[in-house]
Amino acid sequence: MTLVCDLRELPTMAALTAWAAAHGARVTYLGPDLQGHAVYAARRGPVIRVAVAPVRDPHPQPVSWESPLETLPEDPPPLTAAEAVGRALVAPPGSLDGPAGALQAVLTAAIRAAL
């Protein structure tokens, strides 16, 4: 049987340090967890031991997220009545640019012109 990965969390940093010393491994900082605590690990072959420090992470990472809806491209300018009719004449039947779409664009252009 081949051991692929043995990942376990140890209860304290002291336990992680003792395990690392006993196995000739080095303790490394992995980063913060979701609660902002520092996570450390030691690895020896396929065996990994992890401990979460009870104090806040000394190197906090800023959590940032940008909604894709905030950077949407701008809408194209509306069609004029002449453009809508021209597009409807060459549109395949059943497409959004067909007669129904052309009628909507013509009405929209006429309403805008009246305002």
C-alpha positions in Angstrom: 0.0 0.0 0.0 1.3 3.5 -0.9 0.6 6.4 1.4 -0.4 9.4 -0.7 -1.1 12.0 2.0 -1.6 12.0 5.8 -2.8 15.4 6.9 -3.8 16.0 10.5 -4.3 19.0 12.8 -2.4 19.0 16.0 -4.0 20.8 19.1 -1.2 23.2 19.9 1.9 24.9 18.4 4.0 23.1 21.0 2.8 19.7 19.7 3.5 20.8 16.1 7.0 22.0 17.1 7.7 18.7 18.9 6.5 16.6 16.0 8.6 18.6 13.6 11.7 18.2 15.8 11.1 14.4 16.1 10.8 14.0 12.4 13.4 16.4 11.2 10.9 18.7 9.6 10.7 22.5 9.5 7.7 24.5 10.7 6.4 26.9 8.1 3.8 29.7 8.1 1.0 29.0 5.6 -1.2 32.1 6.2 -4.4 33.0 8.0 -7.5 30.9 8.3 -11.0 32.4 7.8 -11.1 33.6 11.4 -7.8 35.5 11.1 -5.6 33.0 13.0 -2.1 32.0 11.8 -1.8 28.5 10.4 1.5 26.7 10.5 2.5 23.3 9.1 5.4 20.8 9.2 5.9 18.2 6.4 7.9 15.1 6.1 7.3 13.2 2.9 3.6 12.5 2.5 2.9 13.3 6.2 1.7 16.8 7.0 0.9 18.2 10.5 -0.9 21.5 10.9 -1.6 23.7 13.9 -3.7 26.9 14.2 -2.2 29.5 16.5 -4.7 30.8 19.1 -3.7 34.4 18.5 -4.4 36.6 15.6 -2.3 36.3 12.5 0.9 38.5 12.7 0.7 39.0 8.9 -3.0 39.6 8.2 -4.1 39.5 4.5 -6.7 42.0 3.4 -9.8 40.2 2.3 -11.1 41.9 -0.9 -13.7 40.9 -3.4 -15.0 42.8 -6.3 -18.4 42.0 -7.8 -18.2 41.3 -11.5 -21.5 43.3 -11.8 -19.6 46.5 -10.8 -17.4 46.4 -13.8 -20.0 45.5 -16.5 -19.3 47.1 -19.9 -21.6 50.0 -20.8 -24.6 49.3 -23.0 -24.3 50.1 -26.7 -26.1 53.2 -27.8 -29.7 52.5 -28.9 -30.5 52.0 -32.6 -32.1 54.6 -34.6 -35.3 53.8 -36.4 -33.5 53.5 -39.8 -30.9 51.2 -38.3 -33.5 49.0 -36.7 -35.5 48.6 -40.0 -32.3 47.9 -41.9 -31.3 45.2 -39.4 -34.8 43.7 -39.5 -34.6 43.3 -43.3 -31.5 41.2 -43.1 -32.2 39.3 -39.9 -33.1 35.6 -40.1 -36.7 34.7 -39.1 -37.3 34.2 -35.4 -34.2 36.1 -34.3 -34.3 39.0 -31.8 -33.4 41.4 -34.6 -36.3 40.3 -36.6 -39.6 42.2 -37.1 -40.6 42.2 -33.4 -37.2 43.6 -32.4 -37.3 46.2 -35.2 -40.8 47.3 -34.2 -39.7 47.7 -30.6 -36.6 49.7 -31.7 -38.7 51.9 -34.1 -41.2 52.6 -31.3 -38.4 53.4 -28.8 -36.7 55.7 -31.3 -40.0 57.5 -32.0 -40.8 58.0 -28.2 -37.3 59.4 -27.6 -37.7 61.8 -30.6 -41.0 63.0 -29.2 -39.5 63.8 -25.8 
